[in-house]
Amino acid sequence: MESGPAIFAGMVFALFGGALLVWTAVRVRQREPVAQGVSPVASVTLATLAGVVALALGTWCFTRL
């Protein structure tokens, strides 16, 4: 993989994953719903899983440099 696109993709995934995890943590801490009309446990679990997967993809992109 070329280094330019790998750096860009890695940064996008890392920023999205980190922001999603921070946003989810803030919503849970304030006892606000993460998603409207969905089970609180399911929405927190899915949002956390998506954030971790995005961070893992970002890390994978950075290892391809």
Secondary structure, DSSP 8 states (H G I E B T S, - for coil): --HHHHHHHHHHHHHHHHHHHHHHHHHHHTT--SSTTS-HHHHHHHHHHHHHHHHHHHHHHHHT-
